[in-house]
Amino acid sequence: MKINKIWFDSDRIYGLTDDGRTLFQSLLYYRRLRAATEAERLDYEMDDEGIHWYQLDEDVSFESFEYDDPEPVGISRIFLSHPELNASAVGRRLGISQSLMAQYINGTKKPSKEREQLIKNEIASIGRELQQVCV
């Protein structure tokens, strides 16, 4: 599969494939591309494997347009939507390794429902602690 044309709309990058399909991915997975100006987004090159924004130091593989989860969900969405949250620190509070937290966030591994709820509860706990500091 190869992408012949790309465009952006809201927080997504779309691609038109050589077989006529329109696929998309969330820009939450690509922080630099999400923050880029329109001119920076248009300054890309394509090769046989993907799209490259050299000025932004960002690459998107054609293969990634066919991943099962084009939109982050659960804790992945929470951490990608709120980069001010330190996933490593949340993981340390729960005894979860930094590498495993990173895999949860980028979607290469999925936490069990129980573990995901544990992480969400810890984020809420941090929020409550911060509210006490600000009173």
Z-matrix of the N, CA and C atoms (Angstrom, degrees):
N
C 1 1.448
C 2 1.521 1 108.94
N 3 1.302 2 115.46 1 139.05
C 4 1.454 3 121.44 2 177.60
C 5 1.522 4 108.59 3 -134.40
N 6 1.316 5 115.87 4 144.90
C 7 1.460 6 122.25 5 176.01
C 8 1.529 7 107.08 6 -92.68
N 9 1.319 8 116.17 7 130.29
C 10 1.468 9 121.10 8 179.48
C 11 1.515 10 113.22 9 -99.95
N 12 1.332 11 116.33 10 -25.34
C 13 1.463 12 120.68 11 -175.97
C 14 1.521 13 108.31 12 -147.65
N 15 1.334 14 117.31 13 141.47
C 16 1.463 15 121.02 14 174.90
C 17 1.516 16 109.55 15 -127.02
N 18 1.333 17 115.61 16 156.70
C 19 1.452 18 122.22 17 172.63
C 20 1.529 19 107.81 18 -157.63
N 21 1.315 20 114.34 19 165.53
C 22 1.461 21 121.50 20 -177.03
C 23 1.517 22 109.51 21 -119.21
N 24 1.320 23 116.12 22 144.21
C 25 1.453 24 122.16 23 174.92
C 26 1.514 25 106.95 24 -150.53
N 27 1.302 26 116.24 25 122.75
C 28 1.447 27 122.06 26 -178.78
C 29 1.532 28 109.47 27 55.95
N 30 1.311 29 118.16 28 -123.75
C 31 1.467 30 121.72 29 -178.49
C 32 1.527 31 111.68 30 -105.48
N 33 1.327 32 115.81 31 35.67
C 34 1.466 33 120.12 32 -179.84
C 35 1.525 34 111.24 33 -133.05
N 36 1.327 35 114.77 34 151.97
C 37 1.451 36 122.10 35 167.93
C 38 1.532 37 106.55 36 -111.17
N 39 1.310 38 115.33 37 130.95
C 40 1.460 39 121.65 38 -179.18
C 41 1.518 40 109.44 39 -109.88
N 42 1.320 41 115.11 40 151.29
C 43 1.449 42 120.53 41 175.85
C 44 1.519 43 110.77 42 -138.21
N 45 1.334 44 115.70 43 137.77
C 46 1.460 45 121.90 44 174.52
C 47 1.515 46 106.98 45 -99.61
N 48 1.325 47 116.77 46 120.70
C 49 1.462 48 121.38 47 -175.30
C 50 1.523 49 111.25 48 -83.62
N 51 1.328 50 114.26 49 164.82
C 52 1.461 51 119.96 50 179.10
C 53 1.529 52 112.09 51 -66.05
N 54 1.349 53 117.56 52 -15.76
C 55 1.468 54 119.46 53 177.03
C 56 1.538 55 111.86 54 -103.41
N 57 1.338 56 116.77 55 15.58
C 58 1.461 57 121.68 56 172.07
C 59 1.513 58 117.33 57 88.68
N 60 1.334 59 118.46 58 3.17
C 61 1.467 60 120.80 59 178.63
C 62 1.520 61 110.54 60 -83.77
N 63 1.326 62 115.42 61 147.55
C 64 1.458 63 121.45 62 172.35
C 65 1.516 64 107.64 63 -106.14
N 66 1.331 65 116.41 64 119.00
C 67 1.464 66 122.87 65 -179.71
C 68 1.521 67 108.84 66 -117.69
N 69 1.314 68 116.66 67 162.45
C 70 1.463 69 119.65 68 178.17
C 71 1.517 70 110.66 69 -146.37
N 72 1.336 71 113.26 70 165.26
C 73 1.458 72 122.50 71 172.23
C 74 1.522 73 107.84 72 -141.35
N 75 1.300 74 115.91 73 152.54
C 76 1.451 75 120.99 74 174.93
C 77 1.527 76 109.82 75 -75.67
N 78 1.322 77 115.76 76 138.59
C 79 1.461 78 119.83 77 175.22
C 80 1.528 79 111.84 78 -75.15
N 81 1.323 80 118.09 79 -6.23
C 82 1.459 81 119.51 80 174.79
C 83 1.528 82 110.61 81 -61.05
N 84 1.330 83 116.94 82 -27.26
C 85 1.464 84 120.51 83 177.63
C 86 1.527 85 112.53 84 -74.85
N 87 1.330 86 117.50 85 -15.12
C 88 1.471 87 122.15 86 -174.16
C 89 1.526 88 109.07 87 -129.06
N 90 1.310 89 115.88 88 81.16
C 91 1.467 90 122.61 89 -173.16
C 92 1.528 91 112.66 90 -56.58
N 93 1.336 92 117.59 91 -44.61
C 94 1.472 93 120.09 92 -178.35
C 95 1.523 94 111.40 93 -66.97
N 96 1.310 95 116.52 94 -39.38
C 97 1.461 96 120.88 95 179.39
C 98 1.530 97 110.23 96 -69.27
N 99 1.298 98 116.66 97 -36.40
C 100 1.471 99 121.12 98 178.36
C 101 1.520 100 111.09 99 -64.13
N 102 1.329 101 117.09 100 -38.71
C 103 1.460 102 121.43 101 -177.99
C 104 1.531 103 112.91 102 -84.94
N 105 1.312 104 117.78 103 -7.00
C 106 1.467 105 121.66 104 -174.80
C 107 1.527 106 112.31 105 -70.27
N 108 1.318 107 114.53 106 154.07
C 109 1.465 108 120.36 107 173.48
C 110 1.523 109 109.00 108 -75.22
N 111 1.311 110 116.13 109 167.65
C 112 1.463 111 119.88 110 177.41
C 113 1.526 112 110.77 111 -60.51
N 114 1.321 113 116.81 112 -41.30
C 115 1.465 114 120.33 113 179.05
C 116 1.527 115 111.18 114 -62.45
N 117 1.337 116 117.27 115 -41.55
C 118 1.456 117 120.31 116 178.31
C 119 1.531 118 111.31 117 -65.57
N 120 1.321 119 116.63 118 -38.48
C 121 1.464 120 120.28 119 178.95
C 122 1.527 121 111.88 120 -65.64
N 123 1.315 122 116.57 121 -32.42
C 124 1.465 123 120.35 122 -179.00
C 125 1.520 124 113.21 123 -80.71
N 126 1.320 125 117.15 124 -8.95
C 127 1.472 126 122.03 125 -178.98
C 128 1.530 127 109.33 126 -93.89
N 129 1.335 128 116.42 127 75.45
C 130 1.459 129 121.96 128 -177.51
C 131 1.516 130 110.50 129 -132.61
N 132 1.313 131 113.92 130 165.81
C 133 1.464 132 121.67 131 173.61
C 134 1.522 133 107.84 132 -131.91
N 135 1.327 134 115.90 133 148.52
C 136 1.463 135 121.50 134 176.14
C 137 1.519 136 108.86 135 -116.67
N 138 1.330 137 114.94 136 145.12
C 139 1.459 138 120.08 137 171.07
C 140 1.527 139 107.13 138 -131.73
N 141 1.305 140 118.14 139 -162.76
C 142 1.467 141 120.88 140 -176.16
C 143 1.527 142 113.97 141 -68.21
N 144 1.331 143 117.53 142 -17.19
C 145 1.463 144 120.11 143 -174.91
C 146 1.509 145 114.91 144 -110.86
N 147 1.338 146 117.80 145 -22.06
C 148 1.448 147 117.27 146 -177.16
C 149 1.507 148 114.48 147 177.14
N 150 1.321 149 113.51 148 -162.37
C 151 1.460 150 123.02 149 -175.73
C 152 1.523 151 107.36 150 -115.64
N 153 1.326 152 115.74 151 137.24
C 154 1.465 153 120.74 152 -175.75
C 155 1.522 154 110.21 153 -128.47
N 156 1.322 155 115.80 154 129.14
C 157 1.448 156 123.55 155 173.01
C 158 1.527 157 105.98 156 -111.35
N 159 1.305 158 116.98 157 91.60
C 160 1.461 159 121.17 158 -174.14
C 161 1.525 160 111.46 159 -64.85
N 162 1.321 161 117.42 160 -39.50
C 163 1.462 162 120.79 161 179.81
C 164 1.529 163 111.25 162 -62.73
N 165 1.328 164 117.03 163 -33.35
C 166 1.464 165 121.74 164 -179.05
C 167 1.522 166 113.05 165 -93.07
N 168 1.328 167 116.69 166 -8.77
C 169 1.466 168 122.23 167 -173.89
C 170 1.528 169 110.35 168 55.63
N 171 1.330 170 115.30 169 50.53
C 172 1.465 171 122.11 170 -178.50
C 173 1.524 172 109.40 171 -130.82
N 174 1.319 173 115.76 172 140.20
C 175 1.464 174 122.49 173 177.94
C 176 1.519 175 108.82 174 -133.49
N 177 1.340 176 116.02 175 141.10
C 178 1.456 177 122.52 176 174.98
C 179 1.526 178 106.80 177 -129.65
N 180 1.309 179 116.40 178 119.86
C 181 1.460 180 119.60 179 179.71
C 182 1.524 181 110.03 180 -79.35
N 183 1.318 182 116.30 181 150.11
C 184 1.462 183 120.23 182 174.77
C 185 1.528 184 109.67 183 -60.80
N 186 1.314 185 115.52 184 -39.51
C 187 1.462 186 121.60 185 -179.35
C 188 1.529 187 111.82 186 -55.86
N 189 1.337 188 117.21 187 -36.59
C 190 1.460 189 120.54 188 -175.78
C 191 1.527 190 112.58 189 -65.95
N 192 1.325 191 118.11 190 -20.27
C 193 1.459 192 120.37 191 176.90
C 194 1.529 193 111.72 192 -69.27
N 195 1.321 194 117.26 193 -15.57
C 196 1.461 195 120.83 194 -179.43
C 197 1.529 196 113.28 195 -104.79
N 198 1.326 197 117.64 196 10.29
C 199 1.458 198 120.43 197 176.47
C 200 1.525 199 109.79 198 -63.14
N 201 1.323 200 115.95 199 155.87
C 202 1.457 201 121.60 200 -178.08
C 203 1.522 202 113.34 201 -64.21
N 204 1.324 203 117.47 202 -32.59
C 205 1.466 204 120.87 203 -175.10
C 206 1.529 205 111.21 204 -117.11
N 207 1.345 206 118.36 205 84.94
C 208 1.461 207 118.98 206 178.76
C 209 1.524 208 112.63 207 -69.29
N 210 1.322 209 116.85 208 -18.43
C 211 1.464 210 122.67 209 176.46
C 212 1.522 211 108.57 210 -117.63
N 213 1.319 212 117.93 211 131.34
C 214 1.463 213 118.85 212 176.17
C 215 1.529 214 110.22 213 -67.76
N 216 1.317 215 115.46 214 145.67
C 217 1.464 216 121.48 215 179.37
C 218 1.530 217 108.89 216 -131.87
N 219 1.317 218 115.50 217 167.09
C 220 1.457 219 121.01 218 175.59
C 221 1.519 220 112.87 219 59.44
N 222 1.341 221 115.09 220 -137.36
C 223 1.467 222 118.46 221 -177.28
C 224 1.523 223 111.34 222 -67.87
N 225 1.316 224 117.37 223 -27.30
C 226 1.465 225 119.83 224 175.94
C 227 1.526 226 109.59 225 -57.98
N 228 1.309 227 117.25 226 -48.12
C 229 1.464 228 121.48 227 -179.94
C 230 1.533 229 110.92 228 -64.11
N 231 1.322 230 116.88 229 -40.24
C 232 1.468 231 120.39 230 -179.57
C 233 1.531 232 109.93 231 -59.27
N 234 1.333 233 116.64 232 -52.05
C 235 1.465 234 119.56 233 -176.19
C 236 1.531 235 112.46 234 -70.70
N 237 1.325 236 117.59 235 -37.16
C 238 1.468 237 119.77 236 179.39
C 239 1.526 238 111.84 237 -71.80
N 240 1.324 239 117.36 238 -30.88
C 241 1.473 240 121.26 239 178.15
C 242 1.522 241 112.10 240 -79.74
N 243 1.318 242 116.27 241 -20.32
C 244 1.468 243 121.07 242 -177.54
C 245 1.532 244 109.53 243 -129.00
N 246 1.330 245 116.78 244 76.53
C 247 1.469 246 119.46 245 -177.52
C 248 1.526 247 113.45 246 -63.53
N 249 1.326 248 116.86 247 -12.54
C 250 1.463 249 119.53 248 176.75
C 251 1.531 250 111.78 249 -71.40
N 252 1.321 251 117.03 250 -16.86
C 253 1.463 252 120.75 251 175.31
C 254 1.524 253 109.48 252 -78.93
N 255 1.303 254 116.84 253 130.88
C 256 1.455 255 121.73 254 -179.63
C 257 1.527 256 108.41 255 -94.60
N 258 1.331 257 115.21 256 101.59
C 259 1.462 258 120.81 257 -176.85
C 260 1.524 259 111.76 258 -61.36
N 261 1.318 260 117.16 259 -37.33
C 262 1.470 261 120.17 260 179.45
C 263 1.527 262 110.92 261 -62.73
N 264 1.331 263 116.09 262 -42.15
C 265 1.463 264 119.77 263 -179.84
C 266 1.524 265 111.17 264 -67.32
N 267 1.331 266 117.00 265 -39.97
C 268 1.469 267 120.23 266 176.60
C 269 1.528 268 108.73 267 -62.36
N 270 1.317 269 116.47 268 -44.48
C 271 1.461 270 120.48 269 178.05
C 272 1.519 271 112.49 270 -59.49
N 273 1.343 272 116.83 271 -43.14
C 274 1.472 273 120.38 272 179.19
C 275 1.521 274 111.11 273 -60.29
N 276 1.332 275 116.65 274 -40.58
C 277 1.469 276 119.85 275 179.44
C 278 1.520 277 111.17 276 -61.60
N 279 1.336 278 116.12 277 -27.47
C 280 1.466 279 120.61 278 -177.56
C 281 1.520 280 113.29 279 -102.79
N 282 1.329 281 117.56 280 -2.03
C 283 1.462 282 120.40 281 -177.82
C 284 1.522 283 113.44 282 75.96
N 285 1.347 284 116.70 283 26.60
C 286 1.462 285 121.82 284 177.92
C 287 1.527 286 107.38 285 -104.88
N 288 1.320 287 116.45 286 131.24
C 289 1.464 288 119.90 287 -176.41
C 290 1.527 289 111.88 288 -64.40
N 291 1.328 290 114.92 289 153.84
C 292 1.456 291 121.85 290 179.08
C 293 1.532 292 110.77 291 -59.42
N 294 1.326 293 116.97 292 -41.98
C 295 1.467 294 119.62 293 -177.68
C 296 1.529 295 111.43 294 -66.15
N 297 1.326 296 117.30 295 -37.70
C 298 1.460 297 119.40 296 178.53
C 299 1.530 298 110.70 297 -69.08
N 300 1.327 299 117.25 298 -40.40
C 301 1.470 300 120.20 299 176.78
C 302 1.527 301 109.78 300 -60.52
N 303 1.320 302 117.02 301 -42.10
C 304 1.474 303 120.60 302 179.07
C 305 1.526 304 110.50 303 -61.34
N 306 1.317 305 117.37 304 -39.72
C 307 1.465 306 120.70 305 178.86
C 308 1.525 307 111.15 306 -67.32
N 309 1.319 308 117.70 307 -36.57
C 310 1.462 309 120.54 308 175.72
C 311 1.528 310 110.32 309 -63.05
N 312 1.323 311 115.99 310 -42.31
C 313 1.461 312 120.38 311 -175.89
C 314 1.520 313 111.68 312 -70.89
N 315 1.339 314 117.68 313 -42.56
C 316 1.467 315 118.25 314 -178.24
C 317 1.520 316 112.44 315 -83.97
N 318 1.314 317 118.12 316 -0.49
C 319 1.455 318 122.08 317 173.06
C 320 1.514 319 115.83 318 84.67
N 321 1.336 320 118.41 319 6.99
C 322 1.464 321 119.05 320 178.49
C 323 1.522 322 112.03 321 -76.90
N 324 1.339 323 116.33 322 -22.03
C 325 1.464 324 121.37 323 172.56
C 326 1.516 325 107.78 324 -134.11
N 327 1.313 326 115.67 325 150.50
C 328 1.456 327 120.80 326 178.64
C 329 1.523 328 108.94 327 -116.72
N 330 1.332 329 116.49 328 130.81
C 331 1.468 330 118.48 329 177.10
C 332 1.528 331 109.88 330 -72.63
N 333 1.315 332 115.65 331 155.74
C 334 1.463 333 119.32 332 172.57
C 335 1.525 334 107.65 333 -63.13
N 336 1.312 335 116.07 334 162.10
C 337 1.473 336 120.07 335 178.31
C 338 1.527 337 110.64 336 -58.09
N 339 1.342 338 115.51 337 -38.92
C 340 1.469 339 119.73 338 -179.83
C 341 1.523 340 111.17 339 -65.51
N 342 1.343 341 116.67 340 -43.99
C 343 1.462 342 119.92 341 -179.23
C 344 1.530 343 110.31 342 -68.50
N 345 1.321 344 117.24 343 -39.80
C 346 1.464 345 119.47 344 177.75
C 347 1.517 346 110.51 345 -60.39
N 348 1.330 347 117.37 346 -42.47
C 349 1.463 348 120.50 347 178.47
C 350 1.523 349 110.96 348 -65.51
N 351 1.324 350 117.44 349 -37.50
C 352 1.459 351 122.00 350 177.07
C 353 1.534 352 110.14 351 -60.54
N 354 1.325 353 117.11 352 -43.30
C 355 1.469 354 121.52 353 179.31
C 356 1.527 355 110.02 354 -66.30
N 357 1.332 356 117.38 355 -44.40
C 358 1.470 357 120.39 356 177.95
C 359 1.525 358 111.01 357 -61.26
N 360 1.320 359 116.69 358 -40.96
C 361 1.465 360 120.35 359 178.51
C 362 1.529 361 111.27 360 -63.24
N 363 1.338 362 116.41 361 -37.78
C 364 1.467 363 119.96 362 179.17
C 365 1.529 364 110.95 363 -67.16
N 366 1.326 365 116.70 364 -39.52
C 367 1.467 366 120.51 365 176.41
C 368 1.524 367 109.76 366 -61.67
N 369 1.334 368 117.09 367 -43.41
C 370 1.468 369 120.86 368 177.59
C 371 1.521 370 110.69 369 -62.75
N 372 1.327 371 116.57 370 -39.21
C 373 1.464 372 120.94 371 178.54
C 374 1.532 373 110.77 372 -62.72
N 375 1.312 374 116.51 373 -42.40
C 376 1.467 375 120.68 374 177.25
C 377 1.529 376 109.30 375 -61.77
N 378 1.321 377 116.42 376 -41.28
C 379 1.468 378 120.36 377 178.06
C 380 1.520 379 111.81 378 -59.86
N 381 1.334 380 115.97 379 -43.62
C 382 1.471 381 119.73 380 178.41
C 383 1.532 382 111.04 381 -64.13
N 384 1.331 383 116.98 382 -40.53
C 385 1.465 384 120.83 383 177.98
C 386 1.528 385 110.57 384 -61.81
N 387 1.316 386 116.48 385 -42.03
C 388 1.468 387 120.11 386 179.13
C 389 1.522 388 111.87 387 -65.78
N 390 1.321 389 116.85 388 -36.98
C 391 1.463 390 119.84 389 177.52
C 392 1.518 391 111.27 390 -62.02
N 393 1.327 392 117.18 391 -37.13
C 394 1.472 393 121.39 392 178.79
C 395 1.534 394 111.03 393 -65.80
N 396 1.318 395 116.27 394 -36.59
C 397 1.470 396 120.77 395 179.46
C 398 1.527 397 110.54 396 -67.67
N 399 1.319 398 116.28 397 -34.61
C 400 1.471 399 121.56 398 -174.39
C 401 1.522 400 113.20 399 -85.54
N 402 1.321 401 118.52 400 -3.71
C 403 1.479 402 120.54 401 -177.99
C 404 1.489 403 110.92 402 -79.38
